[in-house]
Amino acid sequence: MLWKKIGVTAIVCLVIGYFIGVHLPYNWIPVVVSDAPMSKTDYYQLITSIFEAIGTCAAVIVALFLNEIRAWFKKVTFEIKLDNDDAVEEIVDIKGVKKATKYHNHVQFFNKGNINAQNCELYLENAEFFLENSSRCATSLSVGNESISWNNNNTSVYIPSQGKKVLHIFEMTAPQKQTNPDGKIDNIKPVEYVFLGLPSMEAKKGKWELTYCLYSTNSKPQRFKYSVVWNETWEDRQTEMKNMLTMKLEQI
């Protein structure tokens, strides 16, 4: 789009210059044509005039599109990715037996640009659940219009050039046995999910797809999709669980 604007402006300037330089003298000013050879002084003056005309045209283009041209050299570029390809386990040691109580993951927002990203706000735009082996949405959640809190409950932050922010994007808690006063197992609390921007919910077999958008006052909106697939089997260690629970993040 910027190249089109510059091209149109350059063509308009050339047309105006051609009209002034060719048609105006013939119509309003007498023209004297001489066959005398051009001196070195006149030749260098002509070359200088050409460069002055080019410089004037370039100055007009720069004045009209200063912000767009500056954006070519100074800009914010986001790289958004997960801390780990697989969920990370939180383990406890019970009488020498290590078991995972939670699986979690974080998302990184890395500013690869050469200026700071100002007033960054993150929104959850869409959250959908799909049953296993189905492309039809089974559940779609209302996500609201409020921005997600960053660390220290700030909803707007800046991300410095070559710096990053990290947020907790996913947590999955183990099923918990609940006992009655007699010590017998009365109930089993199911596995739960906590996604960034959503309250906790019961985890079910299938796939969750969540679409987020990162806004900044000096960059284009950057959307990314986070998907989690679980086959409803809980494993106590990450080595086995990574085959049951998979996740992926992609910028869109």
TIFI-176739 format. One record per atom (N, C-alpha, C): x, z negated, y; residue number from 0; atom name. Coordinates in pm, whole numbers, m for minus. Layout:
N
      c1      c3      c2  seq  atom
       X       Z       Y  NUM    CA
...
//
This chain:
252
      c1      c3      c2  seq  atom
      83       0    m120    0     N
       0       0       0    0    CA
      87       0     126    0     C
     194     m78     125    1     N
     283     m83     241    1    CA
     349      50     264    1     C
     393     116     155    2     N
     457     246     170    2    CA
     361     348     231    2     C
     232     340     197    3     N
     134     432     254    3    CA
     121     410     405    3     C
     118     282     446    4     N
     108     252     589    4    CA
     230     303     664    4     C
     350     279     608    5     N
     472     326     673    5    CA
     475     478     679    5     C
     433     543     571    6     N
     432     689     567    6    CA
     339     749     671    6     C
     218     691     682    7     N
     122     740     781    7    CA
     175     720     923    7     C
     233     602     947    8     N
     289     575    1080    8    CA
     401     672    1114    8     C
     490     697    1018    9     N
     601     790    1041    9    CA
     551     931    1070    9     C
     448     975     997   10     N
     393    1110    1018   10    CA
     331    1121    1157   10     C
     256    1017    1197   11     N
     195    1017    1330   11    CA
     302    1024    1439   11     C
     410     944    1421   12     N
     519     947    1519   12    CA
     585    1085    1525   12     C
     605    1148    1411   13     N
     666    1282    1408   13    CA
     577    1386    1474   13     C
     446    1377    1449   14     N
     353    1474    1510   14    CA
     354    1459    1661   14     C
     347    1334    1707   15     N
     350    1309    1853   15    CA
     482    1358    1913   15     C
     592    1328    1847   16     N
     722    1372    1896   16    CA
     734    1523    1898   16     C
     681    1587    1793   17     N
     686    1735    1788   17    CA
     603    1794    1902   17     C
     486    1736    1927   18     N
     401    1787    2034   18    CA
     468    1771    2170   18     C
     526    1655    2195   19     N
     592    1631    2324   19    CA
     714    1720    2339   19     C
     792    1735    2230   20     N
     917    1809    2240   20    CA
     902    1960    2239   20     C
     791    2011    2185   21     N
     775    2156    2173   21    CA
     669    2211    2268   21     C
     549    2153    2263   22     N
     438    2211    2339   22    CA
     437    2167    2485   22     C
     473    2043    2513   23     N
     467    1993    2649   23    CA
     555    2073    2746   23     C
     681    2104    2713   24     N
     764    2181    2808   24    CA
     708    2318    2839   24     C
     652    2387    2740   25     N
     601    2522    2762   25    CA
     478    2522    2849   25     C
     401    2417    2844   26     N
     276    2416    2919   26    CA
     289    2360    3059   26     C
     378    2264    3078   27     N
     382    2195    3208   27    CA
     519    2203    3280   27     C
     623    2229    3208   28     N
     755    2227    3269   28    CA
     826    2360    3241   28     C
     881    2422    3345   29     N
     954    2547    3322   29    CA
    1074    2523    3230   29     C
    1097    2619    3140   30     N
    1206    2606    3045   30    CA
    1311    2713    3077   30     C
    1434    2671    3086   31     N
    1545    2762    3111   31    CA
    1625    2776    2982   31     C
    1630    2899    2930   32     N
    1704    2925    2807   32    CA
    1836    2989    2842   32     C
    1942    2934    2792   33     N
    2076    2985    2823   33    CA
    2148    3019    2693   33     C
    2223    3131    2698   34     N
    2303    3172    2583   34    CA
    2444    3115    2587   34     C
    2471    3033    2687   35     N
    2606    2977    2700   35    CA
    2636    2884    2583   35     C
    2759    2884    2534   36     N
    2794    2795    2422   36    CA
    2783    2648    2464   36     C
    2744    2565    2365   37     N
    2727    2422    2392   37    CA
    2863    2354    2395   37     C
    2880    2271    2496   38     N
    3006    2198    2507   38    CA
    3006    2079    2412   38     C
    3125    2021    2390   39     N
    3134    1904    2304   39    CA
    3052    1787    2359   39     C
    3053    1775    2492   40     N
    2977    1665    2553   40    CA
    2828    1679    2526   40     C
    2776    1803    2542   41     N
    2634    1826    2514   41    CA
    2603    1805    2366   41     C
    2695    1849    2281   42     N
    2674    1834    2137   42    CA
    2662    1686    2098   42     C
    2755    1606    2148   43     N
    2752    1463    2115   43    CA
    2631    1394    2178   43     C
    2589    1440    2296   44     N
    2469    1385    2356   44    CA
    2346    1417    2272   44     C
    2344    1538    2215   45     N
    2232    1576    2128   45    CA
    2228    1490    2002   45     C
    2345    1470    1941   46     N
    2352    1386    1821   46    CA
    2307    1243    1854   46     C
    2353    1194    1970   47     N
    2315    1058    2012   47    CA
    2164    1048    2033   47     C
    2105    1151    2093   48     N
    1961    1151    2117   48    CA
    1883    1149    1986   48     C
    1933    1223    1886   49     N
    1865    1225    1755   49    CA
    1866    1085    1693   49     C
    1983    1019    1697   50     N
    1991     883    1641   50    CA
    1905     785    1720   50     C
    1897     805    1853   51     N
    1812     718    1933   51    CA
    1665     737    1896   51     C
    1624     861    1871   52     N
    1486     888    1832   52    CA
    1454     825    1696   52     C
    1550     837    1602   53     N
    1530     776    1470   53    CA
    1522     624    1482   53     C
    1610     568    1567   54     N
    1608     423    1587   54    CA
    1479     375    1650   54     C
    1426     452    1745   55     N
    1299     415    1808   55    CA
    1185     418    1708   55     C
    1184     521    1627   56     N
    1079     532    1524   56    CA
    1089     415    1425   56     C
    1213     382    1384   57     N
    1233     270    1291   57    CA
    1190     138    1354   57     C
    1217     121    1484   58     N
    1178      m2    1554   58    CA
    1026     m17    1558   58     C
     956      94    1578   59     N
     809      90    1579   59    CA
     757      49    1442   59     C
     814     106    1336   60     N
     770      73    1200   60    CA
     796     m74    1170   60     C
     914    m123    1208   61     N
     948    m264    1183   61    CA
     853    m356    1259   61     C
     822    m321    1385   62     N
     733    m405    1465   62    CA
     593    m411    1405   62     C
     547    m300    1349   63     N
     413    m296    1292   63    CA
     403    m367    1157   63     C
     510    m360    1079   64     N
     505    m412     942   64    CA
     614    m516     916   64     C
     639    m599    1019   65     N
     748    m698    1008   65    CA
     724    m794     892   65     C
     604    m848     880   66     N
     577    m947     775   66    CA
     587    m886     637   66     C
     537    m763     621   67     N
     543    m698     490   67    CA
     688    m667     450   67     C
     767    m621     549   68     N
     908    m591     521   68    CA
     985    m719     488   68     C
     955    m825     563   69     N
    1022    m953     538   69    CA
     991   m1003     397   69     C
     869    m975     348   70     N
     828   m1020     214   70    CA
     909    m954     104   70     C
     969    m837     132   71     N
    1055    m773      32   71    CA
    1180    m856       5   71     C
    1227    m924     106   72     N
    1355    m994      95   72    CA
    1337   m1145      78   72     C
    1228   m1200     132   73     N
    1202   m1343     119   73    CA
    1064   m1360      57   73     C
    1060   m1407     m65   74     N
     931   m1419    m132   74    CA
     935   m1528    m239   74     C
     817   m1569    m280   75     N
     799   m1665    m388   75    CA
     770   m1589    m517   75     C
     840   m1624    m622   76     N
     816   m1564    m753   76    CA
     804   m1675    m856   76     C
     687   m1685    m919   77     N
     664   m1793   m1015   77    CA
     691   m1747   m1158   77     C
     758   m1835   m1233   78     N
     768   m1821   m1378   78    CA
     699   m1944   m1438   78     C
     592   m1920   m1513   79     N
     513   m2029   m1570   79    CA
     527   m2024   m1721   79     C
     567   m2135   m1780   80     N
     587   m2138   m1925   80    CA
     572   m2279   m1979   80     C
     557   m2289   m2112   81     N
     547   m2418   m2177   81    CA
     685   m2481   m2193   81     C
     687   m2614   m2194   82     N
     813   m2685   m2220   82    CA
     866   m2650   m2359   82     C
     775   m2641   m2455   83     N
     811   m2612   m2594   83    CA
     712   m2514   m2653   83     C
     761   m2433   m2745   84     N
     672   m2337   m2812   84    CA
     569   m2407   m2899   84     C
     608   m2521   m2958   85     N
     518   m2600   m3043   85    CA
     491   m2735   m2978   85     C
     383   m2799   m3020   86     N
     350   m2930   m2968   86    CA
     458   m3031   m3008   86     C
     486   m3124   m2919   87     N
     587   m3227   m2942   87    CA
     518   m3352   m2996   87     C
     578   m3416   m3093   88     N
     517   m3534   m3155   88    CA
     558   m3663   m3086   88     C
     467   m3760   m3085   89     N
     497   m3897   m3046   89    CA
     480   m3982   m3173   89     C
     587   m4042   m3219   90     N
     584   m4109   m3349   90    CA
     594   m4260   m3335   90     C
     541   m4328   m3436   91     N
     557   m4473   m3451   91    CA
     614   m4499   m3589   91     C
     687   m4608   m3599   92     N
     748   m4647   m3727   92    CA
     670   m4765   m3783   92     C
     597   m4741   m3892   93     N
     516   m4845   m3956   93    CA
     579   m4878   m4091   93     C
     650   m4989   m4094   94     N
     715   m5035   m4216   94    CA
     806   m4928   m4275   94     C
     882   m4866   m4188   95     N
     978   m4765   m4232   95    CA
     921   m4626   m4250   95     C
     790   m4611   m4229   96     N
     727   m4479   m4242   96    CA
     694   m4428   m4102   96     C
     749   m4313   m4066   97     N
     727   m4256   m3934   97    CA
     607   m4160   m3937   97     C
     515   m4184   m3843   98     N
     397   m4100   m3833   98    CA
     371   m4064   m3687   98     C
     316   m3947   m3669   99     N
     282   m3903   m3534   99    CA
     147   m3960   m3494   99     C
     142   m4019   m3376  100     N
      15   m4066   m3321  100    CA
     m45   m3966   m3223  100     C
      41   m3884   m3166  101     N
      m4   m3783   m3071  101    CA
      85   m3659   m3080  101     C
      28   m3548   m3038  102     N
     104   m3425   m3013  102    CA
      71   m3382   m2869  102     C
     172   m3336   m2798  103     N
     149   m3301   m2658  103    CA
     242   m3187   m2617  103     C
     217   m3135   m2497  104     N
     304   m3032   m2440  104    CA
     289   m3032   m2288  104     C
     388   m2976   m2219  105     N
     389   m2968   m2074  105    CA
     402   m2822   m2031  105     C
     360   m2796   m1907  106     N
     376   m2663   m1849  106    CA
     468   m2673   m1729  106     C
     558   m2575   m1716  107     N
     653   m2571   m1606  107    CA
     614   m2461   m1506  107     C
     623   m2494   m1378  108     N
     601   m2396   m1271  108    CA
     735   m2382   m1198  108     C
     808   m2275   m1230  109     N
     942   m2255   m1175  109    CA
     936   m2148   m1067  109     C
     985   m2183    m948  110     N
     990   m2089    m836  110    CA
    1124   m2016    m837  110     C
    1122   m1892    m883  111     N
    1244   m1811    m891  111    CA
    1275   m1741    m759  111     C
    1187   m1754    m660  112     N
    1207   m1685    m533  112    CA
    1313   m1751    m447  112     C
    1331   m1696    m327  113     N
    1434   m1747    m236  113    CA
    1377   m1823    m117  113     C
    1247   m1855    m122  114     N
    1186   m1944     m22  114    CA
    1096   m2044     m95  114     C
    1065   m2153     m26  115     N
     979   m2256     m85  115    CA
     834   m2206     m95  115     C
     767   m2245    m202  116     N
     624   m2215    m218  116    CA
     545   m2327    m152  116     C
     470   m2292     m48  117     N
     400   m2391      33  117    CA
     256   m2413     m15  117     C
     211   m2538      m6  118     N
      71   m2574     m32  118    CA
      20   m2518    m165  118     C
      90   m2551    m271  119     N
      53   m2502    m404  119    CA
     m65   m2584    m459  119     C
    m169   m2516    m500  120     N
    m286   m2580    m559  120    CA
    m318   m2511    m691  120     C
    m356   m2592    m790  121     N
    m383   m2540    m924  121    CA
    m530   m2562    m957  121     C
    m594   m2457   m1009  122     N
    m735   m2465   m1045  122    CA
    m755   m2419   m1189  122     C
    m848   m2484   m1257  123     N
    m894   m2437   m1387  123    CA
   m1014   m2346   m1362  123     C
   m1002   m2219   m1399  124     N
   m1107   m2122   m1369  124    CA
   m1205   m2103   m1484  124     C
   m1156   m2120   m1608  125     N
   m1242   m2091   m1722  125    CA
   m1193   m2167   m1845  125     C
   m1287   m2212   m1928  126     N
   m1254   m2281   m2053  126    CA
   m1355   m2240   m2159  126     C
   m1306   m2177   m2264  127     N
   m1394   m2125   m2369  127    CA
   m1341   m2162   m2507  127     C
   m1437   m2188   m2598  128     N
   m1402   m2222   m2736  128    CA
   m1457   m2115   m2829  128     C
   m1374   m2071   m2923  129     N
   m1411   m1968   m3020  129    CA
   m1399   m2025   m3160  129     C
   m1498   m1998   m3243  130     N
   m1489   m2037   m3383  130    CA
   m1381   m1955   m3452  130     C
   m1332   m2007   m3562  131     N
   m1223   m1939   m3634  131    CA
   m1267   m1799   m3677  131     C
   m1177   m1702   m3657  132     N
   m1201   m1563   m3696  132    CA
   m1323   m1502   m3627  132     C
   m1348   m1546   m3504  133     N
   m1461   m1493   m3429  133    CA
   m1416   m1462   m3287  133     C
   m1462   m1349   m3237  134     N
   m1430   m1311   m3098  134    CA
   m1543   m1348   m3003  134     C
   m1647   m1407   m3057  135     N
   m1762   m1446   m2976  135    CA
   m1747   m1591   m2931  135     C
   m1764   m1613   m2801  136     N
   m1749   m1748   m2745  136    CA
   m1860   m1838   m2795  136     C
   m1821   m1954   m2852  137     N
   m1919   m2049   m2902  137    CA
   m1954   m2154   m2797  137     C
   m1857   m2189   m2713  138     N
   m1878   m2290   m2608  138    CA
   m1804   m2248   m2482  138     C
   m1871   m2259   m2369  139     N
   m1810   m2232   m2240  139    CA
   m1838   m2351   m2149  139     C
   m1733   m2413   m2096  140     N
   m1748   m2533   m2016  140    CA
   m1754   m2501   m1868  140     C
   m1831   m2580   m1796  141     N
   m1834   m2572   m1651  141    CA
   m1711   m2645   m1596  141     C
   m1631   m2577   m1516  142     N
   m1502   m2632   m1474  142    CA
   m1501   m2683   m1330  142     C
   m1602   m2653   m1252  143     N
   m1607   m2703   m1114  143    CA
   m1513   m2627   m1022  143     C
   m1503   m2676    m897  144     N
   m1423   m2608    m794  144    CA
   m1313   m2695    m735  144     C
   m1288   m2810    m794  145     N
   m1187   m2900    m739  145    CA
   m1049   m2867    m796  145     C
    m947   m2880    m709  146     N
    m811   m2852    m753  146    CA
    m760   m2967    m841  146     C
    m667   m2935    m929  147     N
    m612   m3032   m1023  147    CA
    m505   m3115    m954  147     C
    m502   m3243    m984  148     N
    m403   m3332    m924  148    CA
    m266   m3310    m987  148     C
    m165   m3302    m901  149     N
     m28   m3298    m948  149    CA
      19   m3443    m967  149     C
     146   m3463    m981  150     N
     198   m3598    m993  150    CA
     170   m3677    m864  150     C
     147   m3807    m878  151     N
     115   m3897    m765  151    CA
     m18   m3862    m700  151     C
    m107   m3798    m778  152     N
    m244   m3769    m735  152    CA
    m251   m3674    m615  152     C
    m147   m3598    m590  153     N
    m151   m3497    m484  153    CA
    m216   m3370    m537  153     C
    m307   m3313    m458  154     N
    m370   m3188    m499  154    CA
    m300   m3067    m441  154     C
    m208   m3089    m346  155     N
    m132   m2980    m285  155    CA
      14   m3022    m271  155     C
     103   m2939    m325  156     N
     246   m2971    m321  156    CA
     324   m2846    m284  156     C
     450   m2864    m252  157     N
     537   m2747    m234  157    CA
     639   m2746    m348  157     C
     675   m2625    m390  158     N
     773   m2608    m497  158    CA
     895   m2541    m435  158     C
    1008   m2609    m427  159     N
    1125   m2553    m358  159    CA
    1181   m2430    m430  159     C
    1254   m2350    m356  160     N
    1321   m2234    m415  160    CA
    1416   m2281    m526  160     C
    1407   m2216    m641  161     N
    1487   m2250    m759  161    CA
    1454   m2391    m812  161     C
    1336   m2440    m776  162     N
    1292   m2571    m825  162    CA
    1167   m2554    m909  162     C
    1119   m2664    m967  163     N
    1002   m2656   m1052  163    CA
     919   m2783   m1046  163     C
     792   m2769   m1086  164     N
     702   m2879   m1109  164    CA
     656   m2874   m1255  164     C
     633   m2992   m1311  165     N
     593   m3001   m1452  165    CA
     465   m3082   m1461  165     C
     369   m3032   m1541  166     N
     243   m3102   m1561  166    CA
     214   m3116   m1711  166     C
     146   m3223   m1745  167     N
     101   m3248   m1882  167    CA
     m21   m3158   m1907  167     C
      m9   m3057   m1993  168     N
    m118   m2962   m2010  168    CA
    m200   m2987   m2136  168     C
    m143   m3060   m2234  169     N
    m213   m3075   m2363  169    CA
    m175   m3206   m2430  169     C
    m278   m3267   m2490  170     N
    m255   m3387   m2571  170    CA
    m356   m3390   m2684  170     C
    m310   m3430   m2800  171     N
    m395   m3436   m2920  171    CA
    m367   m3568   m2991  171     C
    m468   m3650   m3005  172     N
    m449   m3783   m3064  172    CA
    m493   m3784   m3209  172     C
    m426   m3864   m3289  173     N
    m452   m3872   m3433  173    CA
    m587   m3938   m3461  173     C
    m648   m3907   m3575  174     N
    m772   m3978   m3613  174    CA
    m741   m4126   m3635  174     C
    m833   m4210   m3595  175     N
    m811   m4355   m3603  175    CA
    m918   m4421   m3689  175     C
    m871   m4505   m3779  176     N
    m964   m4579   m3865  176    CA
   m1013   m4703   m3791  176     C
   m1143   m4722   m3791  177     N
   m1205   m4837   m3727  177    CA
   m1266   m4927   m3834  177     C
   m1232   m5054   m3829  178     N
   m1277   m5149   m3932  178    CA
   m1382   m5243   m3876  178     C
   m1462   m5298   m3969  179     N
   m1562   m5399   m3932  179    CA
   m1500   m5538   m3942  179     C
   m1573   m5643   m3907  180     N
   m1516   m5779   m3914  180    CA
   m1466   m5819   m4052  180     C
   m1516   m5755   m4157  181     N
   m1471   m5787   m4292  181    CA
   m1340   m5718   m4328  181     C
   m1290   m5636   m4238  182     N
   m1165   m5565   m4265  182    CA
   m1183   m5434   m4337  182     C
   m1305   m5394   m4364  183     N
   m1331   m5269   m4432  183    CA
   m1343   m5155   m4330  183     C
   m1305   m5038   m4374  184     N
   m1312   m4922   m4284  184    CA
   m1458   m4888   m4258  184     C
   m1497   m4899   m4131  185     N
   m1635   m4875   m4094  185    CA
   m1657   m4733   m4043  185     C
   m1554   m4678   m3979  186     N
   m1569   m4546   m3918  186    CA
   m1432   m4487   m3894  186     C
   m1425   m4357   m3881  187     N
   m1300   m4289   m3847  187    CA
   m1322   m4211   m3718  187     C
   m1249   m4250   m3616  188     N
   m1256   m4181   m3488  188    CA
   m1188   m4045   m3503  188     C
   m1257   m3936   m3471  189     N
   m1200   m3803   m3496  189    CA
   m1082   m3771   m3403  189     C
   m1013   m3665   m3436  190     N
    m904   m3614   m3352  190    CA
    m962   m3571   m3218  190     C
    m887   m3599   m3111  191     N
    m934   m3564   m2977  191    CA
    m832   m3478   m2903  191     C
    m886   m3389   m2820  192     N
    m805   m3307   m2730  192    CA
    m816   m3363   m2588  192     C
    m709   m3346   m2510  193     N
    m714   m3362   m2365  193    CA
    m638   m3243   m2306  193     C
    m712   m3158   m2237  194     N
    m652   m3044   m2169  194    CA
    m640   m3072   m2020  194     C
    m542   m3011   m1955  195     N
    m523   m3026   m1812  195    CA
    m648   m2981   m1737  195     C
    m705   m3073   m1659  196     N
    m823   m3039   m1581  196    CA
    m955   m3067   m1649  196     C
    m951   m3117   m1775  197     N
   m1073   m3145   m1850  197    CA
   m1070   m3287   m1905  197     C
   m1186   m3350   m1926  198     N
   m1189   m3481   m1992  198    CA
   m1162   m3466   m2141  198     C
   m1138   m3578   m2208  199     N
   m1111   m3574   m2352  199    CA
   m1234   m3525   m2427  199     C
   m1210   m3463   m2540  200     N
   m1319   m3407   m2622  200    CA
   m1278   m3409   m2768  200     C
   m1376   m3402   m2856  201     N
   m1347   m3398   m2999  201    CA
   m1285   m3263   m3036  201     C
   m1178   m3270   m3113  202     N
   m1110   m3147   m3155  202    CA
   m1181   m3088   m3276  202     C
   m1202   m2958   m3272  203     N
   m1269   m2889   m3381  203    CA
   m1188   m2768   m3426  203     C
   m1222   m2720   m3541  204     N
   m1155   m2603   m3597  204    CA
   m1190   m2480   m3515  204     C
   m1087   m2413   m3465  205     N
   m1112   m2294   m3385  205    CA
   m1007   m2279   m3275  205     C
   m1044   m2203   m3174  206     N
    m949   m2166   m3069  206    CA
   m1006   m2198   m2931  206     C
    m925   m2264   m2849  207     N
    m958   m2288   m2708  207    CA
    m875   m2194   m2622  207     C
    m940   m2133   m2524  208     N
    m871   m2050   m2425  208    CA
    m905   m2103   m2286  208     C
    m801   m2136   m2210  209     N
    m821   m2189   m2076  209    CA
    m744   m2103   m1976  209     C
    m811   m2064   m1869  210     N
    m749   m1980   m1767  210    CA
    m731   m2063   m1639  210     C
    m608   m2068   m1592  211     N
    m573   m2142   m1470  211    CA
    m525   m2043   m1363  211     C
    m532   m2087   m1238  212     N
    m481   m2006   m1128  212    CA
    m403   m2095   m1032  212     C
    m282   m2052    m999  213     N
    m197   m2124    m905  213    CA
    m200   m2051    m771  213     C
    m243   m2124    m668  214     N
    m251   m2067    m534  214    CA
    m141   m2125    m446  214     C
     m89   m2042    m355  215     N
       8   m2086    m256  215    CA
     m16   m2007    m129  215     C
       6   m2071     m13  216     N
     m22   m2003     114  216    CA
      74   m1890     144  216     C
     190   m1886      78  217     N
     286   m1778     105  217    CA
     321   m1699     m21  217     C
     226   m1688    m113  218     N
     247   m1602    m230  218    CA
     111   m1557    m284  218     C
     115   m1459    m370  219     N
      m7   m1411    m433  219    CA
     m55   m1512    m538  219     C
    m187   m1520    m565  220     N
    m236   m1607    m671  220    CA
    m175   m1567    m806  220     C
    m138   m1667    m886  221     N
     m77   m1642   m1015  221    CA
    m163   m1706   m1125  221     C
    m223   m1623   m1208  222     N
    m308   m1672   m1317  222    CA
    m230   m1676   m1448  222     C
    m269   m1770   m1532  223     N
    m211   m1776   m1667  223    CA
    m315   m1829   m1764  223     C
    m303   m1784   m1888  224     N
    m397   m1824   m1993  224    CA
    m324   m1908   m2098  224     C
    m385   m2022   m2130  225     N
    m330   m2114   m2229  225    CA
    m426   m2120   m2346  225     C
    m377   m2091   m2466  226     N
    m462   m2091   m2585  226    CA
    m406   m2186   m2691  226     C
    m497   m2255   m2758  227     N
    m462   m2351   m2864  227    CA
    m549   m2322   m2985  227     C
    m487   m2308   m3102  228     N
    m559   m2282   m3227  228    CA
    m525   m2393   m3327  228     C
    m630   m2451   m3387  229     N
    m610   m2557   m3487  229    CA
    m700   m2531   m3606  229     C
    m647   m2554   m3727  230     N
    m725   m2527   m3849  230    CA
    m793   m2651   m3905  230     C
    m797   m2759   m3826  231     N
    m866   m2885   m3859  231    CA
    m792   m2971   m3960  231     C
    m665   m2940   m3985  232     N
    m585   m3022   m4074  232    CA
    m484   m3101   m3992  232     C
    m484   m3234   m4010  233     N
    m390   m3320   m3939  233    CA
    m271   m3352   m4028  233     C
    m152   m3335   m3974  234     N
     m30   m3373   m4043  234    CA
      43   m3477   m3961  234     C
     111   m3570   m4031  235     N
     175   m3682   m3964  235    CA
     310   m3649   m3903  235     C
     365   m3531   m3933  236     N
     493   m3492   m3875  236    CA
     485   m3352   m3819  236     C
     562   m3330   m3715  237     N
     557   m3203   m3642  237    CA
     601   m3085   m3729  237     C
     691   m3110   m3823  238     N
     740   m3002   m3910  238    CA
     626   m2936   m3986  238     C
     532   m3017   m4035  239     N
     417   m2962   m4107  239    CA
     304   m2922   m4012  239     C
     290   m2999   m3903  240     N
     178   m2976   m3812  240    CA
     190   m2843   m3738  240     C
     311   m2794   m3716  241     N
     326   m2670   m3639  241    CA
     265   m2550   m3711  241     C
     241   m2564   m3843  242     N
     174   m2456   m3917  242    CA
      22   m2468   m3905  242     C
     m26   m2584   m3865  243     N
    m170   m2607   m3851  243    CA
    m216   m2592   m3706  243     C
    m125   m2617   m3614  244     N
    m157   m2617   m3471  244    CA
     m62   m2522   m3398  244     C
    m116   m2420   m3335  245     N
     m33   m2324   m3261  245    CA
     m85   m2312   m3119  245     C
       5   m2276   m3029  246     N
     m35   m2261   m2889  246    CA
      50   m2153   m2822  246     C
      m5   m2099   m2714  247     N
      63   m1990   m2644  247    CA
      21   m1991   m2497  247     C
     115   m1957   m2410  248     N
      85   m1942   m2268  248    CA
     134   m1807   m2222  248     C
      51   m1736   m2149  249     N
      89   m1604   m2096  249    CA
      40   m1588   m1954  249     C
     124   m1534   m1868  250     N
      85   m1503   m1731  250    CA
       6   m1374   m1730  250     C
    m100   m1370   m1652  251     N
    m190   m1253   m1650  251    CA
    m208   m1204   m1507  251     C
//
